[in-house]
Amino acid sequence: MIEKYEEVLKSFLNFYGVDNQYREFNSEFGELAIELANFLTPDFMKEKNKILAKSELHENLKTEFADAIIMLWQMVFATGITVEELEREICWKIKRQEFRIEKKRKELEAK
């Protein structure tokens, strides 16, 4: 999917510059962390007297995930890592985690 947007994301990076986009990257991931906390811990919002409907939190979270992913891909491109390289690394890490979980299951079953 990302290949379809690779050139336009690189153009954002070129237009704004790596330093600016790195700051924006940090900002977007901070916003995502806040929205995720809001979504997962309703008491967080009660403390601030801003009780939002779960559907509104869901919409906010979708927006922040999208913003963070867009910035993440720009940082990937800024470092020269290719989509293919990253996909291979992601696949390897997923398979490694699957292996760890299966190993742990077998250990637990053996007890």
N, C-alpha and C positions, 0 to 999 in steps of 0.2 A: 504494500500500500504506500509506503513512504516514498518509494521511487518516483511515484507520480508527482510528488511535491518537492523532490530534492532540489531542483533548480531554483524554484521560487524561494525556498528556505535559505539556500545559499545566497540569493540576491538580497534577502533581509540582512543576512550577516555582513555582506559586503557593504550595504548601504549604511547601516548603523555602526558597524565596526565591532570587532571581537570584544574589546573592553566593555563597551556599552551593553552588548548582548549578554556578557557574563554577569554584569550587575543585574540585568533584567532576569536572567536565569535564576539567580539567588532570590530575587523578589518573588518570582512566580512559584518557586518551590516553597517559600515561606507561606505564601497565600494558600497553597495546596495543603500544607501541614495544618493550618488553622481550620480550613474547611473540613478536613478529614477528622480532626478532633471534634468539631461541632457535630459531625454526622455520627461518629461512633460514641460520643459521650454527651448525651442530652443535658446532663447536669452542668456541663461547661457553659452552655447557653443560659441556663437558669440563673447562674451566678451573675451574668451580665444583664439580666432582665430583658433578654432578646429571644424569646421563645419563638422559634421558626417552625413552620410545618415541615414534616419529614420530606415532603415533595419539594419544598423550596430548598432544603438542604441538599437534596439529591441533584437538583438543577445547578446549584452553586458548585457542587463537587464536580459535576461533568465539565463545567466551564473551566475550573481550575486545573483539572487533569489535562484538558486540551491545551491550555496555556503552557503548562509545565512540559508536556510532551513536545510541543512545538519548540520551546527553548532548548530542551534536551537534544533534539535532533540538530539544532543549529550548533550546539557545542560539539556534538559528534563530528559534524562536518568541519568545524573549525580546527579540530585536532587531526584531520586527515584520515580518520578511520572510515572505512567504506561500509555501506549497508551490509554487504556480504560478510565482511569480517565480523561485524557486530552480531549479525544473525547467527553465525557459526558459534560465537562465544555464548550467546543466549541459549542456543540449543544444547551446547555442552553443559552449561550450568543447570539447565532444567533436568537433563538426563542424570547428572551427578546427584541432584537433590532427590530425584525419584529413587535412585539406587540407595541413598542414605535412608530414606523412609522405609523402603522394602527391607533393608538390613535391620533397622530398628524394630519393625513389625515382627520379623522372625525372632529376634532376641526376646521380645515381649511374649510371643507365643510359646517360646521354649521354657518360660518360667512357670 
